[in-house]
């Protein structure tokens, strides 16, 4: 038979430990912004195309043993990699982000000169304003089609066509990088560096701890006055 005394047994009191865990303050939110979305950047996609086209160009049209092969491939790779590294570093260092983005731009400008030198030294034409293929090439390089078609073009374009395509892509990429650097500088002026952000977050956290916004504090203050005490009515 069940014990009848258990029906009237009082509930167990809540332990102080469990009460404390229920009212423990929540952890402060992170103050660093999550960055690193470089793969979504249009300029990164363009530099990826430049890197692949340059690798094909250098190994197809330059003589084996020519030091320019490694120089062009490394410059193309540097343009792509420094965009990625700068984006990843932006979480903790705006200075590093700006520096690496500028390195990416400088590497692409070095690569641009290599392509211009190749055309000049091989007596080929660099397409500029007025050339019948200049504007169509610019429009094609700006389109989304090139992202899926450029691998098919590698075996179809001759050295003049491929060099001019890469020059067009490099000019577009360096323009985007200049705009990106301007935006990064504006973000630095508005948000400051990592030390300023850390100091600001720490001060805000300490202020919130010193002056918690709890409505019960106001009610506690109002209950301290005793209407029966004449001195409280002064």
BABAZA-625246 format. One record per residue (C-alpha): residue in three letters; x, y, z. Coordinates in pm, whole numbers, plus 50000, padded with zeros to 5 digits. Layout:
BEGIN
ALAXYZ;...
//
This chain:
BEGIN
UNK500005000050000;UNK501255035449926;UNK502455056450213;UNK499675080850303;UNK502105104450479;UNK503665114050143;UNK500495132050038;UNK500995159250298;UNK504755160750270;UNK505885196950203;UNK507825203449876;UNK511565205049891;UNK512975240149916;UNK514865252649613;UNK518585251649672;UNK520535284549660;UNK522655270449380;UNK519695264749149;UNK518335299749224;UNK521665315149140;UNK521905296448810;UNK518465308848707;UNK519335345348766;UNK522945344648641;UNK523695372748394;UNK524035364248028;UNK527375366647854;UNK528085399547676;UNK527565398347300;UNK530655396947074;UNK531765431046952;UNK533885420646653;UNK532095418746319;UNK532375386146130;UNK534025392945794;UNK535745372245532;UNK533055369645263;UNK535585375644987;UNK534225348044762;UNK531085368744707;UNK533095398744586;UNK532905405244213;UNK536535416144210;UNK537645383244366;UNK535825363544095;UNK537535384643828;UNK540995379143978;UNK540305341943989;UNK539635342843613;UNK542785363843558;UNK544825338543754;UNK543605309043546;UNK543985327143212;UNK547485339043302;UNK548605303943394;UNK547425291643055;UNK548915321342868;UNK552335318943034;UNK552715281642972;UNK551355283542616;UNK552935314642465;UNK556135320442664;UNK559295300242606;UNK560165273642861;UNK562745286843104;UNK561635323043063;UNK561575339343406;UNK558555359443301;UNK556435327843332;UNK556865325843709;UNK556655363643749;UNK553305366043569;UNK551825336043747;UNK552955348744087;UNK551615383744018;UNK548225369543915;UNK548145347244222;UNK549135375944450;UNK546265396944319;UNK543785369844411;UNK545305357744737;UNK545775392044894;UNK542105400344844;UNK541225368845038;UNK543815374645311;UNK542815411145351;UNK539165401745385;UNK539945375545649;UNK542205399445841;UNK539575426945850;UNK537965412046162;UNK540905422046378;UNK542875447146170;UNK541545473545932;UNK545135484445871;UNK546105449745747;UNK542985447645532;UNK543785480545356;UNK547455471345317;UNK546755437145161;UNK544065450844931;UNK546575476244804;UNK549145448444755;UNK546565430044543;UNK546085460944327;UNK549845466244288;UNK550345429844185;UNK547695432743914;UNK549235465043785;UNK552575446843758;UNK550845419143562;UNK549255445143336;UNK552695457943236;UNK553815422343154;UNK550915417942912;UNK551555452042754;UNK555245443442716;UNK554385410542548;UNK552145427342290;UNK554725454242215;UNK557695430742193;UNK555825406641963;UNK554525434841740;UNK550905427541830;UNK548105452741877;UNK546875464142215;UNK543215471742169;UNK542275506642281;UNK539465531442219;UNK538705531741848;UNK539675495641787;UNK536655476041652;UNK537035448841915;UNK537725471642213;UNK534165479142324;UNK532765443942262;UNK535625429742471;UNK534875453842757;UNK531205444842756;UNK531935407642749;UNK534435410743036;UNK531775428743244;UNK529125402443177;UNK528405372043392;UNK528905348943094;UNK532665350743123;UNK532565333143462;UNK531295301243298;UNK532795304642950;UNK536385315443008;UNK537725279943040;UNK536345272242694;UNK538005303142546;UNK541525293242652;UNK542055269842359;UNK540275291942107;UNK541925326042155;UNK545335334042011;UNK547975352742210;UNK546825387442101;UNK543205380542187;UNK544015364142520;UNK546425391742623;UNK543855418642544;UNK541165399742735;UNK543435397943041;UNK544325434943009;UNK540625443443004;UNK539925421943310;UNK542915436543497;UNK541745472143430;UNK538305463543564;UNK539755446243870;UNK542095474843962;UNK539215499543929;UNK537135478644170;UNK540045475644411;UNK540515513344418;UNK536845517044509;UNK537185489644769;UNK540165506744931;UNK538195539344950;UNK535345520945124;UNK537755504345367;UNK539235538145459;UNK535755552145525;UNK534935522345748;UNK538145528145943;UNK537255564845999;UNK533735555646115;UNK534525525246330;UNK538175529446423;UNK540755502146460;UNK540575470646670;UNK542005487846982;UNK539375515046968;UNK536625489346920;UNK537895468647213;UNK538115499147440;UNK534635510747338;UNK533135476247395;UNK534845472847734;UNK533615506947852;UNK530075499447738;UNK530135466247918;UNK531405481948243;UNK528805509548224;UNK526045484048178;UNK527325464548479;UNK527495496048695;UNK524085509148587;UNK521875479648496;UNK518585489348334;UNK516305469948571;UNK512785483648634;UNK512825468248982;UNK515495493249088;UNK513045522149052;UNK510355504449249;UNK512815496749526;UNK513705533549553;UNK510055544049574;UNK509325518749848;UNK512005533350075;UNK509855563350168;UNK507475558050462;UNK504235577850434;UNK503725574950811;UNK507005592850880;UNK506525630650873;UNK510155636350784;UNK509635618250450;UNK506995643750350;UNK509325673450356;
//
